[in-house]
Every structure is written in C-alpha cells, then in structure tokens.
Amino acid sequence: MFDKNSKQARRQVEALFNDIQINLENNYKDLAIKARKDAELKLTELQENGELKDKDYRKLKVQLDDFTKRMEGYHH
C-alpha cells in the first residue's frame, strides 16, 4: 500500500511539473511562477506527510530545482 500511495503522490507532483512546462513553453511567466510555487508546496507537503519515498522525493526535487534555475529571471 505504501508503494501505491507513493506512486499517486509522485503523479500529483508530475502533473504540476507538466503545468510548469506548458506555461514555460507558452511564455506564460506569471502562470509558470504560480505553478512552480504550487509544485514546491505540494512536494514539501507530500514529503512531510511521508507519502513520498525518499528516492522519489530526491528525483522530483532535482526536477523542481531545474525548473527554478530555468526561471531565475522571472519576476512578478
């Protein structure tokens, strides 16, 4: 059951990452910033609740960090 919960949690974060990617591709900077923040909050929440395996968390955190780096020049 733990694996099932981890898989669902991972899919939730990956869906948020997809939102970031779509907004970046369409040059919707404000929406990309919001989507990144939402993904960051969800990733932290799932980690704190123990719904993500450490291995999955580390992989997803690297992806989030990549998005953050790509968006360094974006400001509200």
Phi and psi restraints in degrees (range 20) as a CNS / XPLOR table:
assign (resid 1 and name C) (resid 2 and name N)
       (resid 2 and name CA) (resid 2 and name C) 1.0 -59.7 20.0 2
assign (resid 2 and name N) (resid 2 and name CA)
       (resid 2 and name C) (resid 3 and name N) 1.0 -41.5 20.0 2
assign (resid 2 and name C) (resid 3 and name N)
       (resid 3 and name CA) (resid 3 and name C) 1.0 -63.9 20.0 2
assign (resid 3 and name N) (resid 3 and name CA)
       (resid 3 and name C) (resid 4 and name N) 1.0 -38.7 20.0 2
assign (resid 3 and name C) (resid 4 and name N)
       (resid 4 and name CA) (resid 4 and name C) 1.0 -64.0 20.0 2
assign (resid 4 and name N) (resid 4 and name CA)
       (resid 4 and name C) (resid 5 and name N) 1.0 -44.7 20.0 2
assign (resid 4 and name C) (resid 5 and name N)
       (resid 5 and name CA) (resid 5 and name C) 1.0 -63.9 20.0 2
assign (resid 5 and name N) (resid 5 and name CA)
       (resid 5 and name C) (resid 6 and name N) 1.0 -39.9 20.0 2
assign (resid 5 and name C) (resid 6 and name N)
       (resid 6 and name CA) (resid 6 and name C) 1.0 -65.0 20.0 2
assign (resid 6 and name N) (resid 6 and name CA)
       (resid 6 and name C) (resid 7 and name N) 1.0 -40.0 20.0 2
assign (resid 6 and name C) (resid 7 and name N)
       (resid 7 and name CA) (resid 7 and name C) 1.0 -65.0 20.0 2
assign (resid 7 and name N) (resid 7 and name CA)
       (resid 7 and name C) (resid 8 and name N) 1.0 -43.0 20.0 2
assign (resid 7 and name C) (resid 8 and name N)
       (resid 8 and name CA) (resid 8 and name C) 1.0 -64.3 20.0 2
assign (resid 8 and name N) (resid 8 and name CA)
       (resid 8 and name C) (resid 9 and name N) 1.0 -41.5 20.0 2
assign (resid 8 and name C) (resid 9 and name N)
       (resid 9 and name CA) (resid 9 and name C) 1.0 -63.2 20.0 2
assign (resid 9 and name N) (resid 9 and name CA)
       (resid 9 and name C) (resid 10 and name N) 1.0 -43.1 20.0 2
assign (resid 9 and name C) (resid 10 and name N)
       (resid 10 and name CA) (resid 10 and name C) 1.0 -62.2 20.0 2
assign (resid 10 and name N) (resid 10 and name CA)
       (resid 10 and name C) (resid 11 and name N) 1.0 -40.4 20.0 2
assign (resid 10 and name C) (resid 11 and name N)
       (resid 11 and name CA) (resid 11 and name C) 1.0 -64.8 20.0 2
assign (resid 11 and name N) (resid 11 and name CA)
       (resid 11 and name C) (resid 12 and name N) 1.0 -36.5 20.0 2
assign (resid 11 and name C) (resid 12 and name N)
       (resid 12 and name CA) (resid 12 and name C) 1.0 -61.0 20.0 2
assign (resid 12 and name N) (resid 12 and name CA)
       (resid 12 and name C) (resid 13 and name N) 1.0 -46.2 20.0 2
assign (resid 12 and name C) (resid 13 and name N)
       (resid 13 and name CA) (resid 13 and name C) 1.0 -68.2 20.0 2
assign (resid 13 and name N) (resid 13 and name CA)
       (resid 13 and name C) (resid 14 and name N) 1.0 -41.2 20.0 2
assign (resid 13 and name C) (resid 14 and name N)
       (resid 14 and name CA) (resid 14 and name C) 1.0 -62.9 20.0 2
assign (resid 14 and name N) (resid 14 and name CA)
       (resid 14 and name C) (resid 15 and name N) 1.0 -34.9 20.0 2
assign (resid 14 and name C) (resid 15 and name N)
       (resid 15 and name CA) (resid 15 and name C) 1.0 -64.6 20.0 2
assign (resid 15 and name N) (resid 15 and name CA)
       (resid 15 and name C) (resid 16 and name N) 1.0 -39.3 20.0 2
assign (resid 15 and name C) (resid 16 and name N)
       (resid 16 and name CA) (resid 16 and name C) 1.0 -67.4 20.0 2
assign (resid 16 and name N) (resid 16 and name CA)
       (resid 16 and name C) (resid 17 and name N) 1.0 -37.4 20.0 2
assign (resid 16 and name C) (resid 17 and name N)
       (resid 17 and name CA) (resid 17 and name C) 1.0 -63.2 20.0 2
assign (resid 17 and name N) (resid 17 and name CA)
       (resid 17 and name C) (resid 18 and name N) 1.0 -36.5 20.0 2
assign (resid 17 and name C) (resid 18 and name N)
       (resid 18 and name CA) (resid 18 and name C) 1.0 -62.7 20.0 2
assign (resid 18 and name N) (resid 18 and name CA)
       (resid 18 and name C) (resid 19 and name N) 1.0 -40.1 20.0 2
assign (resid 18 and name C) (resid 19 and name N)
       (resid 19 and name CA) (resid 19 and name C) 1.0 -60.6 20.0 2
assign (resid 19 and name N) (resid 19 and name CA)
       (resid 19 and name C) (resid 20 and name N) 1.0 -42.9 20.0 2
assign (resid 19 and name C) (resid 20 and name N)
       (resid 20 and name CA) (resid 20 and name C) 1.0 -59.5 20.0 2
assign (resid 20 and name N) (resid 20 and name CA)
       (resid 20 and name C) (resid 21 and name N) 1.0 -49.5 20.0 2
assign (resid 20 and name C) (resid 21 and name N)
       (resid 21 and name CA) (resid 21 and name C) 1.0 -59.0 20.0 2
assign (resid 21 and name N) (resid 21 and name CA)
       (resid 21 and name C) (resid 22 and name N) 1.0 -45.9 20.0 2
assign (resid 21 and name C) (resid 22 and name N)
       (resid 22 and name CA) (resid 22 and name C) 1.0 -61.6 20.0 2
assign (resid 22 and name N) (resid 22 and name CA)
       (resid 22 and name C) (resid 23 and name N) 1.0 -44.6 20.0 2
assign (resid 22 and name C) (resid 23 and name N)
       (resid 23 and name CA) (resid 23 and name C) 1.0 -66.0 20.0 2
assign (resid 23 and name N) (resid 23 and name CA)
       (resid 23 and name C) (resid 24 and name N) 1.0 -36.7 20.0 2
assign (resid 23 and name C) (resid 24 and name N)
       (resid 24 and name CA) (resid 24 and name C) 1.0 -65.4 20.0 2
assign (resid 24 and name N) (resid 24 and name CA)
       (resid 24 and name C) (resid 25 and name N) 1.0 -43.6 20.0 2
assign (resid 24 and name C) (resid 25 and name N)
       (resid 25 and name CA) (resid 25 and name C) 1.0 -63.0 20.0 2
assign (resid 25 and name N) (resid 25 and name CA)
       (resid 25 and name C) (resid 26 and name N) 1.0 -33.7 20.0 2
assign (resid 25 and name C) (resid 26 and name N)
       (resid 26 and name CA) (resid 26 and name C) 1.0 -92.9 20.0 2
assign (resid 26 and name N) (resid 26 and name CA)
       (resid 26 and name C) (resid 27 and name N) 1.0 6.3 20.0 2
assign (resid 26 and name C) (resid 27 and name N)
       (resid 27 and name CA) (resid 27 and name C) 1.0 60.3 20.0 2
assign (resid 27 and name N) (resid 27 and name CA)
       (resid 27 and name C) (resid 28 and name N) 1.0 34.2 20.0 2
assign (resid 27 and name C) (resid 28 and name N)
       (resid 28 and name CA) (resid 28 and name C) 1.0 -93.4 20.0 2
assign (resid 28 and name N) (resid 28 and name CA)
       (resid 28 and name C) (resid 29 and name N) 1.0 83.4 20.0 2
assign (resid 28 and name C) (resid 29 and name N)
       (resid 29 and name CA) (resid 29 and name C) 1.0 -63.6 20.0 2
assign (resid 29 and name N) (resid 29 and name CA)
       (resid 29 and name C) (resid 30 and name N) 1.0 -44.8 20.0 2
assign (resid 29 and name C) (resid 30 and name N)
       (resid 30 and name CA) (resid 30 and name C) 1.0 -62.8 20.0 2
assign (resid 30 and name N) (resid 30 and name CA)
       (resid 30 and name C) (resid 31 and name N) 1.0 -41.6 20.0 2
assign (resid 30 and name C) (resid 31 and name N)
       (resid 31 and name CA) (resid 31 and name C) 1.0 -69.0 20.0 2
assign (resid 31 and name N) (resid 31 and name CA)
       (resid 31 and name C) (resid 32 and name N) 1.0 -35.3 20.0 2
assign (resid 31 and name C) (resid 32 and name N)
       (resid 32 and name CA) (resid 32 and name C) 1.0 -65.5 20.0 2
assign (resid 32 and name N) (resid 32 and name CA)
       (resid 32 and name C) (resid 33 and name N) 1.0 -40.8 20.0 2
assign (resid 32 and name C) (resid 33 and name N)
       (resid 33 and name CA) (resid 33 and name C) 1.0 -62.4 20.0 2
assign (resid 33 and name N) (resid 33 and name CA)
       (resid 33 and name C) (resid 34 and name N) 1.0 -45.2 20.0 2
assign (resid 33 and name C) (resid 34 and name N)
       (resid 34 and name CA) (resid 34 and name C) 1.0 -64.8 20.0 2
assign (resid 34 and name N) (resid 34 and name CA)
       (resid 34 and name C) (resid 35 and name N) 1.0 -43.3 20.0 2
assign (resid 34 and name C) (resid 35 and name N)
       (resid 35 and name CA) (resid 35 and name C) 1.0 -63.7 20.0 2
assign (resid 35 and name N) (resid 35 and name CA)
       (resid 35 and name C) (resid 36 and name N) 1.0 -38.3 20.0 2
assign (resid 35 and name C) (resid 36 and name N)
       (resid 36 and name CA) (resid 36 and name C) 1.0 -65.7 20.0 2
assign (resid 36 and name N) (resid 36 and name CA)
       (resid 36 and name C) (resid 37 and name N) 1.0 -42.1 20.0 2
assign (resid 36 and name C) (resid 37 and name N)
       (resid 37 and name CA) (resid 37 and name C) 1.0 -63.9 20.0 2
assign (resid 37 and name N) (resid 37 and name CA)
       (resid 37 and name C) (resid 38 and name N) 1.0 -42.9 20.0 2
assign (resid 37 and name C) (resid 38 and name N)
       (resid 38 and name CA) (resid 38 and name C) 1.0 -61.2 20.0 2
assign (resid 38 and name N) (resid 38 and name CA)
       (resid 38 and name C) (resid 39 and name N) 1.0 -42.4 20.0 2
assign (resid 38 and name C) (resid 39 and name N)
       (resid 39 and name CA) (resid 39 and name C) 1.0 -64.9 20.0 2
assign (resid 39 and name N) (resid 39 and name CA)
       (resid 39 and name C) (resid 40 and name N) 1.0 -40.8 20.0 2
assign (resid 39 and name C) (resid 40 and name N)
       (resid 40 and name CA) (resid 40 and name C) 1.0 -62.8 20.0 2
assign (resid 40 and name N) (resid 40 and name CA)
       (resid 40 and name C) (resid 41 and name N) 1.0 -44.3 20.0 2
assign (resid 40 and name C) (resid 41 and name N)
       (resid 41 and name CA) (resid 41 and name C) 1.0 -64.4 20.0 2
assign (resid 41 and name N) (resid 41 and name CA)
       (resid 41 and name C) (resid 42 and name N) 1.0 -43.2 20.0 2
assign (resid 41 and name C) (resid 42 and name N)
       (resid 42 and name CA) (resid 42 and name C) 1.0 -66.1 20.0 2
assign (resid 42 and name N) (resid 42 and name CA)
       (resid 42 and name C) (resid 43 and name N) 1.0 -42.5 20.0 2
assign (resid 42 and name C) (resid 43 and name N)
       (resid 43 and name CA) (resid 43 and name C) 1.0 -61.6 20.0 2
assign (resid 43 and name N) (resid 43 and name CA)
       (resid 43 and name C) (resid 44 and name N) 1.0 -44.2 20.0 2
assign (resid 43 and name C) (resid 44 and name N)
       (resid 44 and name CA) (resid 44 and name C) 1.0 -64.3 20.0 2
assign (resid 44 and name N) (resid 44 and name CA)
       (resid 44 and name C) (resid 45 and name N) 1.0 -44.2 20.0 2
assign (resid 44 and name C) (resid 45 and name N)
       (resid 45 and name CA) (resid 45 and name C) 1.0 -60.5 20.0 2
assign (resid 45 and name N) (resid 45 and name CA)
       (resid 45 and name C) (resid 46 and name N) 1.0 -46.9 20.0 2
assign (resid 45 and name C) (resid 46 and name N)
       (resid 46 and name CA) (resid 46 and name C) 1.0 -65.7 20.0 2
assign (resid 46 and name N) (resid 46 and name CA)
       (resid 46 and name C) (resid 47 and name N) 1.0 -36.0 20.0 2
assign (resid 46 and name C) (resid 47 and name N)
       (resid 47 and name CA) (resid 47 and name C) 1.0 -66.8 20.0 2
assign (resid 47 and name N) (resid 47 and name CA)
       (resid 47 and name C) (resid 48 and name N) 1.0 -46.0 20.0 2
assign (resid 47 and name C) (resid 48 and name N)
       (resid 48 and name CA) (resid 48 and name C) 1.0 -65.4 20.0 2
assign (resid 48 and name N) (resid 48 and name CA)
       (resid 48 and name C) (resid 49 and name N) 1.0 -32.6 20.0 2
assign (resid 48 and name C) (resid 49 and name N)
       (resid 49 and name CA) (resid 49 and name C) 1.0 -82.6 20.0 2
assign (resid 49 and name N) (resid 49 and name CA)
       (resid 49 and name C) (resid 50 and name N) 1.0 -4.6 20.0 2
assign (resid 49 and name C) (resid 50 and name N)
       (resid 50 and name CA) (resid 50 and name C) 1.0 75.2 20.0 2
assign (resid 50 and name N) (resid 50 and name CA)
       (resid 50 and name C) (resid 51 and name N) 1.0 19.0 20.0 2
assign (resid 50 and name C) (resid 51 and name N)
       (resid 51 and name CA) (resid 51 and name C) 1.0 -84.1 20.0 2
assign (resid 51 and name N) (resid 51 and name CA)
       (resid 51 and name C) (resid 52 and name N) 1.0 -12.9 20.0 2
assign (resid 51 and name C) (resid 52 and name N)
       (resid 52 and name CA) (resid 52 and name C) 1.0 -113.3 20.0 2
assign (resid 52 and name N) (resid 52 and name CA)
       (resid 52 and name C) (resid 53 and name N) 1.0 140.0 20.0 2
assign (resid 52 and name C) (resid 53 and name N)
       (resid 53 and name CA) (resid 53 and name C) 1.0 -69.2 20.0 2
assign (resid 53 and name N) (resid 53 and name CA)
       (resid 53 and name C) (resid 54 and name N) 1.0 152.3 20.0 2
assign (resid 53 and name C) (resid 54 and name N)
       (resid 54 and name CA) (resid 54 and name C) 1.0 -59.1 20.0 2
assign (resid 54 and name N) (resid 54 and name CA)
       (resid 54 and name C) (resid 55 and name N) 1.0 -40.0 20.0 2
assign (resid 54 and name C) (resid 55 and name N)
       (resid 55 and name CA) (resid 55 and name C) 1.0 -60.9 20.0 2
assign (resid 55 and name N) (resid 55 and name CA)
       (resid 55 and name C) (resid 56 and name N) 1.0 -45.2 20.0 2
assign (resid 55 and name C) (resid 56 and name N)
       (resid 56 and name CA) (resid 56 and name C) 1.0 -65.4 20.0 2
assign (resid 56 and name N) (resid 56 and name CA)
       (resid 56 and name C) (resid 57 and name N) 1.0 -41.8 20.0 2
assign (resid 56 and name C) (resid 57 and name N)
       (resid 57 and name CA) (resid 57 and name C) 1.0 -59.2 20.0 2
assign (resid 57 and name N) (resid 57 and name CA)
       (resid 57 and name C) (resid 58 and name N) 1.0 -46.5 20.0 2
assign (resid 57 and name C) (resid 58 and name N)
       (resid 58 and name CA) (resid 58 and name C) 1.0 -61.7 20.0 2
assign (resid 58 and name N) (resid 58 and name CA)
       (resid 58 and name C) (resid 59 and name N) 1.0 -43.0 20.0 2
assign (resid 58 and name C) (resid 59 and name N)
       (resid 59 and name CA) (resid 59 and name C) 1.0 -62.9 20.0 2
assign (resid 59 and name N) (resid 59 and name CA)
       (resid 59 and name C) (resid 60 and name N) 1.0 -45.2 20.0 2
assign (resid 59 and name C) (resid 60 and name N)
       (resid 60 and name CA) (resid 60 and name C) 1.0 -68.5 20.0 2
assign (resid 60 and name N) (resid 60 and name CA)
       (resid 60 and name C) (resid 61 and name N) 1.0 -35.0 20.0 2
assign (resid 60 and name C) (resid 61 and name N)
       (resid 61 and name CA) (resid 61 and name C) 1.0 -64.5 20.0 2
assign (resid 61 and name N) (resid 61 and name CA)
       (resid 61 and name C) (resid 62 and name N) 1.0 -38.6 20.0 2
assign (resid 61 and name C) (resid 62 and name N)
       (resid 62 and name CA) (resid 62 and name C) 1.0 -62.7 20.0 2
assign (resid 62 and name N) (resid 62 and name CA)
       (resid 62 and name C) (resid 63 and name N) 1.0 -43.2 20.0 2
assign (resid 62 and name C) (resid 63 and name N)
       (resid 63 and name CA) (resid 63 and name C) 1.0 -62.5 20.0 2
assign (resid 63 and name N) (resid 63 and name CA)
       (resid 63 and name C) (resid 64 and name N) 1.0 -44.0 20.0 2
assign (resid 63 and name C) (resid 64 and name N)
       (resid 64 and name CA) (resid 64 and name C) 1.0 -62.3 20.0 2
assign (resid 64 and name N) (resid 64 and name CA)
       (resid 64 and name C) (resid 65 and name N) 1.0 -41.2 20.0 2
assign (resid 64 and name C) (resid 65 and name N)
       (resid 65 and name CA) (resid 65 and name C) 1.0 -62.6 20.0 2
assign (resid 65 and name N) (resid 65 and name CA)
       (resid 65 and name C) (resid 66 and name N) 1.0 -36.0 20.0 2
assign (resid 65 and name C) (resid 66 and name N)
       (resid 66 and name CA) (resid 66 and name C) 1.0 -64.1 20.0 2
assign (resid 66 and name N) (resid 66 and name CA)
       (resid 66 and name C) (resid 67 and name N) 1.0 -44.0 20.0 2
assign (resid 66 and name C) (resid 67 and name N)
       (resid 67 and name CA) (resid 67 and name C) 1.0 -62.0 20.0 2
assign (resid 67 and name N) (resid 67 and name CA)
       (resid 67 and name C) (resid 68 and name N) 1.0 -43.0 20.0 2
assign (resid 67 and name C) (resid 68 and name N)
       (resid 68 and name CA) (resid 68 and name C) 1.0 -59.6 20.0 2
assign (resid 68 and name N) (resid 68 and name CA)
       (resid 68 and name C) (resid 69 and name N) 1.0 -43.7 20.0 2
assign (resid 68 and name C) (resid 69 and name N)
       (resid 69 and name CA) (resid 69 and name C) 1.0 -64.6 20.0 2
assign (resid 69 and name N) (resid 69 and name CA)
       (resid 69 and name C) (resid 70 and name N) 1.0 -40.6 20.0 2
assign (resid 69 and name C) (resid 70 and name N)
       (resid 70 and name CA) (resid 70 and name C) 1.0 -64.3 20.0 2
assign (resid 70 and name N) (resid 70 and name CA)
       (resid 70 and name C) (resid 71 and name N) 1.0 -26.5 20.0 2
assign (resid 70 and name C) (resid 71 and name N)
       (resid 71 and name CA) (resid 71 and name C) 1.0 -101.4 20.0 2
assign (resid 71 and name N) (resid 71 and name CA)
       (resid 71 and name C) (resid 72 and name N) 1.0 15.2 20.0 2
assign (resid 71 and name C) (resid 72 and name N)
       (resid 72 and name CA) (resid 72 and name C) 1.0 -53.5 20.0 2
assign (resid 72 and name N) (resid 72 and name CA)
       (resid 72 and name C) (resid 73 and name N) 1.0 -35.8 20.0 2
assign (resid 72 and name C) (resid 73 and name N)
       (resid 73 and name CA) (resid 73 and name C) 1.0 -85.7 20.0 2
assign (resid 73 and name N) (resid 73 and name CA)
       (resid 73 and name C) (resid 74 and name N) 1.0 -1.2 20.0 2
assign (resid 73 and name C) (resid 74 and name N)
       (resid 74 and name CA) (resid 74 and name C) 1.0 -83.5 20.0 2
assign (resid 74 and name N) (resid 74 and name CA)
       (resid 74 and name C) (resid 75 and name N) 1.0 131.4 20.0 2
assign (resid 74 and name C) (resid 75 and name N)
       (resid 75 and name CA) (resid 75 and name C) 1.0 -135.8 20.0 2
assign (resid 75 and name N) (resid 75 and name CA)
       (resid 75 and name C) (resid 76 and name N) 1.0 151.5 20.0 2
